[in-house]
Amino acid sequence: MPLLVEAADLSKEYGRVHALGPLSLRLPPGSIGLVGPNGAGKTTFIRLLLGLLQPTSGSARVLGMDVASQGLAMREQVGYMPEHECLIPDLTGVGLVSFMGRLSGLSPAVALSRAHDVLQFVGIHEERYRKIAEYSLGMRQRVKLAQAIVHDPPLCLFDEPTAGLDPMGRTEMLDLLRILARKTGKSLILSTHLLEDVEGICDHLLVLDGGRAVVSGPLKELLSLGDSTVVIRVKGDPEPFVAGLAAHGLKAERVGGELRVPRPPEGERIFFQVALETHSQIRHLGRSVQSVEELFLNTVARRPPGGT
């Protein structure tokens, strides 16, 4: 399969405002989490990939197709759920989704049939015959999702799909995206500033900050702290165990209910020795994995202003 996205020195400027780049990267097929603080360039990047914006310099390819010269053919293979309000309020749900299917190249009959199928999938039932002006925010988000997948594209771009949703609506939206990522064979790019949204859905992570890629790679590898750190959980109060480690020259860092300790040269046997000495009970000992939020804080929030 072709790469999902290839960018070569891609950049975008608005007058004196540098919004993105220069960005050079290669994203594999699969589910991509695109994260970064507000103003990091996530939406600009997506719009450049779709050809909705013209780059100041550089180029991009999506699904092996050049965005500048093959934009129409490329967009037939891509579904897009924008962050901003984009629905036509006087159309019914099924009318809007079938209309978008026809714009994507489906025949009227196929577009209508597919509209019913995808609306059923996203949880819009009898409401599909009501005007969108009467829909709640959660229902409008579901219709935006339905119109993005009505033509069965191999790649879908989702820009802040859970924005404004209540906790239940957010959970249900993430469940739908998880099904698309895990059970349909589609590739997707999920752009969000909610870091926990990408966990459980995405298998690759791209972090933008100040318009530049500061992290890119397989999610599991990025979240793993490697073999240099051990995570330990002990029963009850961990303080005696922590003090015992310190007596052996080992410093433990508390993270939630866990202790993270540099792996000692002599191996893990020392941990069990300390447990015996301090009458502690080790409940878990294994490889340490950080969360997306911790990775973000370590790579973005702690970078000095103007750093790369």
Residue pairs with C-beta under 8 A, 6 or more apart in sequence:
1 29
2 63
2 64
3 26
3 27
3 28
3 29
3 61
3 64
4 27
4 28
4 29
4 30
4 32
4 62
4 63
4 155
4 187
4 189
5 25
5 26
5 27
5 32
5 49
5 60
5 61
5 62
5 189
6 25
6 26
6 27
6 60
6 61
7 23
7 24
7 25
7 26
7 58
7 59
7 60
7 61
8 24
8 58
8 59
8 60
9 21
9 22
9 23
9 24
9 57
9 58
9 59
10 20
10 21
10 22
10 23
10 24
10 45
10 48
10 55
10 57
10 58
10 59
10 60
11 18
11 20
11 21
11 22
11 23
11 55
11 56
11 57
11 58
11 211
12 19
12 20
12 21
12 41
12 44
12 48
12 53
12 55
12 56
12 211
13 19
13 56
18 211
19 41
19 44
19 211
20 41
20 44
20 45
20 48
20 208
20 211
21 41
21 55
21 56
21 57
21 58
21 211
21 212
22 57
22 58
23 45
23 58
23 211
23 212
23 213
24 58
25 206
25 213
25 216
27 189
27 204
27 206
27 216
28 204
29 187
30 187
30 202
30 203
30 204
31 181
31 187
31 188
31 190
31 201
31 202
31 203
31 204
32 187
32 188
32 189
32 190
32 202
32 204
32 205
32 206
33 190
33 192
33 197
33 198
33 201
33 202
33 204
33 205
33 206
33 219
33 292
34 42
34 45
34 46
34 189
34 190
34 191
34 192
34 206
34 208
35 42
35 191
35 192
35 193
35 195
35 198
35 205
35 206
35 207
35 208
35 292
35 296
36 42
36 193
36 207
36 208
36 209
36 300
37 193
37 209
37 300
38 193
40 208
40 209
40 210
40 211
41 208
41 210
41 211
41 212
42 159
42 191
42 193
42 208
43 83
43 159
43 191
44 53
44 211
45 191
45 208
46 80
46 157
46 159
46 189
46 191
47 53
48 55
48 60
48 67
49 60
49 62
49 67
49 157
50 67
50 75
50 78
50 80
50 157
51 67
51 68
51 71
51 74
51 75
59 66
59 67
59 68
60 66
60 67
61 67
62 74
62 78
62 155
63 74
63 77
63 78
63 154
63 155
65 73
65 74
65 77
66 74
67 74
76 104
76 105
76 151
76 153
77 153
77 154
77 155
78 153
78 155
78 156
78 157
79 147
79 148
79 149
79 150
79 151
79 153
79 155
79 156
79 157
80 148
80 156
80 157
80 159
81 144
81 145
81 147
81 148
81 156
81 157
81 158
81 159
81 161
82 144
82 159
83 159
83 160
83 163
83 191
85 140
86 144
87 96
87 132
87 140
87 143
87 144
88 96
88 99
88 132
89 131
89 132
89 133
90 131
90 132
90 133
91 99
91 131
91 132
92 128
92 129
92 130
92 131
92 132
93 119
93 124
93 127
93 128
93 129
93 130
93 132
93 135
93 139
93 143
93 146
94 112
94 115
94 116
94 119
94 128
94 129
96 132
96 143
96 147
97 114
97 115
97 118
97 119
97 128
97 143
97 146
97 147
97 150
98 108
98 111
98 112
98 114
98 115
98 150
99 111
100 147
100 150
100 151
101 110
101 111
101 112
101 114
101 115
101 147
101 150
101 151
102 108
102 111
104 150
104 151
104 153
105 151
106 114
106 150
106 151
111 150
114 150
114 151
114 152
115 128
115 146
115 150
116 128
118 146
118 149
118 150
119 125
119 128
119 143
119 146
121 146
121 149
121 176
122 142
122 143
122 145
122 146
122 176
123 142
123 172
123 176
124 139
124 142
124 143
124 146
127 135
127 139
132 140
132 143
135 143
137 164
137 165
137 169
138 165
138 166
138 169
138 172
141 161
141 162
141 164
141 165
141 169
141 173
142 173
142 176
144 161
145 158
145 161
145 173
145 176
148 156
148 157
148 158
149 156
149 180
149 186
153 186
154 186
154 187
155 186
155 187
155 188
155 189
156 180
156 186
156 187
156 188
156 189
157 188
157 189
157 191
158 177
158 188
158 189
158 190
158 191
159 191
160 191
160 192
160 193
161 173
161 177
161 190
161 192
162 169
162 170
162 173
162 174
162 192
162 194
162 197
165 173
174 197
174 200
174 201
177 188
177 190
177 201
178 200
178 201
180 186
180 188
181 188
181 201
181 202
190 197
190 198
190 201
190 202
192 198
195 291
195 292
195 293
195 296
196 291
196 292
196 293
198 205
198 219
198 292
199 219
199 291
199 292
202 219
203 218
203 219
203 220
204 216
204 217
204 218
204 219
205 215
205 216
205 217
205 218
205 219
205 222
205 292
205 295
206 213
206 215
206 216
207 213
207 214
207 215
207 216
207 295
207 296
207 299
207 300
208 214
209 299
209 300
209 303
212 308
214 299
214 300
214 303
214 308
215 222
215 295
215 299
219 292
222 295
223 289
223 290
223 291
223 292
223 295
224 287
224 288
224 289
224 290
225 260
225 287
225 288
225 289
225 290
226 287
227 263
227 287
228 262
228 263
229 260
229 261
229 262
229 263
229 287
229 288
230 260
230 261
230 262
230 263
230 268
230 271
230 285
230 286
230 287
230 288
231 258
231 259
231 260
231 261
231 284
231 285
231 286
231 287
231 288
231 289
232 241
232 252
232 258
232 259
232 260
232 261
232 271
232 282
232 284
232 285
233 257
233 258
233 259
233 282
233 283
233 284
233 285
234 241
234 259
234 275
234 280
234 281
234 282
234 283
235 280
235 281
235 283
236 280
236 281
238 252
238 254
238 259
238 280
240 278
240 279
240 280
241 252
241 259
241 274
241 275
241 278
241 280
242 252
242 254
242 259
243 278
244 274
244 275
244 277
244 278
244 280
245 251
245 252
245 259
245 261
245 271
245 274
246 252
247 274
248 264
248 270
248 273
248 274
250 261
250 262
250 264
250 270
250 274
251 261
251 262
252 259
252 260
252 261
253 259
253 260
253 261
254 260
255 294
258 288
260 288
261 271
264 270
268 285
271 282
271 285
272 282
274 280
275 281
275 282
290 298
